[in-house]
Amino acid sequence: MADSMLTLKEITKIYNQGTQDEKRALDDFTLEVAEGDFITIIGSNGAGKTTLLNVIAGTDQPDDGQVKVDGQDVTRWPDFQMARYISRVFQSPTMGTAGDMTIEENLCMAELRGKKRGLKWGVTKNRRTAYREILKVLDLGLEDRLKQSVSLLSGGQRQSLTLLMTTLALPRLLLLDEHTAALDPRTAAKVLDLTDSMVRKNRLTALMVTHNMNQALKYGNRMVMLHQGKIQFDIEGEEKQKLTVAEIVAEFGQTLKDETLLST
């Protein structure tokens, strides 16, 4: 069995504690993620999916429990410290790139992320040649637009560039927070295939939150369903491959109560 990359042990996260708006987003939550796992995460609105990613990324601190990355206790690390190990792609294509910088400047920024500040900044000839080659993977013609402002790219182009940027520094963990939800179906499918290819090629450990049941079944080696801050269902390998949307709806339709999930 692969070594554990991420351990979440008995995590509890409560918002607005002690008020009438109290919300227990994660409830004694425990999850073990092996190195190389690509886990898709589904669940109705309010199930705890985004809170889970926030706790892992250090954006939110748990009220109780422990978070370990690669065996190191990072429970109280803030997000800027966690950024050394974790890359995150959000739903909005504008959040992963700097719109006022060029494509090559964004790539250079990503390449130097987490490295010593003394390292020379700047897009050198060698870097430009390397960026041109890796951009060809996207098959979007961006290799010929290195000096173009990122703000001029479409949502799909920008999200694809963000994915490429996250892999340059080879993060220990890649968090995908409904990263294709804002894209049209055709572009979303292309970005998802690119995601799968990059995760496999770089042997990344990834967690992908999605509201699309078909995506959750098609991608990754493991699928986790959340409900009221707890794991409702956890399946992997051949069992996951054989599972159908109809079977999930038949088993958990009443639990999900989410039209977005049930209509896919």
C-alpha positions in Angstrom: 0.0 0.0 0.0 1.2 3.5 -0.8 2.5 5.8 2.0 0.0 8.2 3.4 0.2 11.7 1.9 -2.6 13.3 3.9 -4.2 12.4 7.2 -7.2 14.1 8.7 -8.0 12.7 12.1 -11.2 13.5 14.0 -11.5 17.0 12.5 -14.3 19.2 13.7 -15.1 22.6 12.3 -18.0 24.7 13.6 -19.0 28.1 12.2 -20.8 30.7 14.3 -20.4 28.6 17.4 -22.9 29.3 20.2 -25.3 31.3 18.0 -28.6 30.4 16.3 -26.6 30.3 13.1 -24.2 27.6 14.3 -23.1 25.2 11.6 -21.1 22.0 12.1 -19.4 21.9 8.8 -17.1 19.0 9.6 -18.1 16.5 12.4 -15.4 14.3 13.8 -14.1 13.8 10.3 -11.4 11.3 9.5 -9.8 10.6 6.1 -6.6 8.9 5.0 -5.2 9.8 1.6 -2.5 7.7 0.1 0.3 9.1 -2.0 -0.8 9.1 -5.6 -4.5 9.0 -4.8 -6.8 11.0 -7.1 -10.0 11.4 -5.0 -13.2 12.9 -6.3 -15.5 14.5 -3.7 -19.2 14.9 -4.0 -22.1 15.9 -1.7 -25.0 18.3 -1.5 -24.6 22.0 -0.8 -23.5 22.4 2.8 -22.1 18.9 3.0 -18.7 20.2 4.0 -16.8 19.9 0.8 -15.3 23.4 0.5 -14.7 23.5 4.3 -12.7 20.3 3.9 -10.4 21.9 1.3 -10.1 25.1 3.4 -9.0 23.1 6.4 -6.4 21.1 4.3 -5.1 24.4 2.7 -4.8 26.2 6.1 -7.4 28.8 5.1 -9.6 27.6 8.0 -8.3 26.2 11.3 -10.1 23.2 12.7 -11.7 23.5 16.1 -10.5 20.0 17.0 -8.5 17.2 15.4 -5.3 16.9 13.5 -4.0 17.5 10.0 -0.8 15.8 8.7 0.8 16.2 5.3 3.5 13.7 4.4 3.7 12.7 8.1 4.2 16.3 9.4 1.6 17.9 11.7 0.4 21.0 9.9 -2.9 21.5 11.9 -2.2 25.1 12.9 -0.2 26.2 9.8 -1.7 29.2 8.1 -2.4 29.1 4.4 0.8 30.9 3.4 2.9 28.2 5.0 0.8 25.4 3.5 1.4 26.9 0.1 4.8 25.3 0.1 3.1 21.9 -0.1 -0.3 22.6 -1.7 -1.6 24.1 -4.9 -5.3 24.9 -5.3 -7.4 25.6 -8.4 -10.6 27.5 -7.7 -13.9 27.7 -9.6 -13.2 31.1 -10.9 -10.6 31.1 -13.8 -9.3 34.5 -12.6 -8.1 33.3 -9.2 -5.1 31.2 -10.2 -3.4 33.7 -12.5 -2.3 37.3 -12.4 -4.3 39.1 -15.1 -1.9 42.1 -15.4 1.1 39.9 -16.1 2.0 38.0 -19.3 1.7 34.3 -19.9 5.4 33.8 -19.5 5.6 36.0 -16.4 2.8 33.9 -14.8 4.7 30.7 -15.6 7.9 32.1 -14.2 6.1 33.2 -11.0 4.7 29.6 -10.6 8.1 28.0 -11.3 9.8 30.1 -8.5 7.0 29.6 -6.0 8.2 28.4 -2.7 11.9 28.8 -3.6 14.4 31.1 -2.0 13.9 34.8 -2.8 17.5 35.2 -3.8 16.9 33.1 -6.8 17.1 35.3 -9.9 13.7 36.5 -11.1 13.1 37.0 -14.8 12.1 35.3 -17.9 15.4 34.2 -19.4 15.8 32.8 -22.9 16.1 29.2 -21.5 13.0 29.6 -19.5 11.1 31.0 -22.5 12.1 28.0 -24.6 11.0 25.7 -21.8 7.7 27.4 -21.4 7.0 27.3 -25.1 7.5 23.5 -25.0 5.3 22.9 -22.0 2.5 25.1 -23.3 2.3 22.9 -26.4 0.7 20.3 -24.1 -2.4 22.4 -23.8 -2.9 22.5 -27.6 -4.4 26.0 -27.3 -1.7 27.9 -29.3 -0.5 29.7 -26.2 3.1 28.8 -26.9 3.0 31.5 -29.6 1.5 34.1 -27.2 4.0 34.2 -24.4 4.1 37.9 -24.1 0.3 38.4 -24.2 -1.5 39.5 -21.1 -3.3 36.7 -19.3 -6.4 39.0 -19.0 -6.9 38.5 -22.7 -7.4 34.8 -22.4 -10.7 33.0 -22.3 -11.9 31.3 -19.1 -10.9 27.8 -20.4 -7.5 29.0 -21.6 -6.9 30.7 -18.2 -8.0 27.6 -16.2 -5.8 25.4 -18.4 -2.8 27.7 -17.8 -3.6 27.7 -14.0 -3.4 23.9 -14.1 -0.1 23.9 -15.9 1.3 26.5 -13.4 0.3 24.3 -10.4 2.3 21.4 -11.8 5.5 23.4 -12.4 6.4 23.3 -8.7 5.1 19.7 -8.3 2.9 20.3 -5.1 2.6 17.5 -2.6 -1.1 18.0 -2.8 -3.3 19.4 -5.6 -6.8 20.7 -4.5 -9.4 21.2 -7.2 -12.4 23.2 -6.0 -15.1 22.7 -8.6 -12.5 24.1 -11.1 -14.6 23.5 -14.2 -18.0 24.7 -12.8 -17.7 28.1 -14.5 -16.8 26.7 -17.9 -19.1 25.6 -20.7 -19.5 21.8 -21.1 -17.1 21.4 -24.0 -14.3 23.5 -22.4 -14.9 21.8 -19.0 -14.5 18.4 -20.6 -11.1 19.4 -22.1 -9.9 20.9 -18.8 -10.9 17.8 -17.0 -9.0 15.6 -19.4 -6.0 17.9 -19.0 -6.3 17.6 -15.3 -6.4 13.8 -15.4 -3.4 13.8 -17.7 -1.3 16.1 -15.5 -2.2 14.3 -12.3 -1.1 10.9 -13.9 2.0 12.2 -15.6 3.3 14.0 -12.5 2.0 11.3 -10.1 0.3 14.0 -8.0 -1.9 13.4 -5.0 -5.2 15.2 -5.8 -8.6 15.9 -4.3 -11.3 17.2 -6.7 -14.6 18.6 -5.5 -17.3 18.4 -8.1 -21.0 18.8 -8.4 -21.1 16.5 -11.4 -21.7 12.8 -10.6 -20.5 11.6 -14.0 -17.2 13.5 -13.5 -16.8 12.0 -10.0 -17.2 8.5 -11.4 -15.1 9.0 -14.5 -12.0 10.6 -13.0 -9.8 9.4 -10.2 -9.2 6.1 -8.5 -11.4 6.9 -5.5 -14.7 8.7 -4.7 -15.9 10.1 -1.4 -19.4 11.4 -0.7 -19.9 13.8 2.2 -23.1 14.5 4.1 -23.5 16.8 7.1 -19.7 16.9 7.6 -19.2 13.2 7.6 -18.2 10.6 5.0 -21.3 8.9 3.8 -19.6 6.7 1.1 -16.0 5.9 0.2 -15.3 3.6 -2.8 -12.2 3.0 -4.9 -10.6 0.8 -7.6 -12.7 -1.6 -9.6 -15.7 -1.1 -7.4 -15.7 2.6 -8.3 -15.2 1.8 -12.0 -18.3 -0.4 -12.1 -20.5 2.0 -10.2 -23.2 3.9 -12.1 -25.0 7.2 -11.5 -28.3 5.3 -11.3 -27.0 3.1 -8.5 -25.8 6.1 -6.5 -29.1 7.9 -7.0 -31.0 4.7 -6.0 -28.9 4.4 -2.8 -28.4 8.0 -1.8 -30.9 10.1 -3.6 -32.8 11.0 -0.4 -29.6 11.9 1.3 -28.2 14.1 -1.5 -31.3 16.1 -2.2 -29.3 18.2 -4.6 -30.8 18.8 -8.0 -27.4 19.6 -9.5 -26.0 16.2 -8.5 -29.1 14.2 -9.2 -29.6 15.6 -12.7 -26.2 14.6 -14.0 
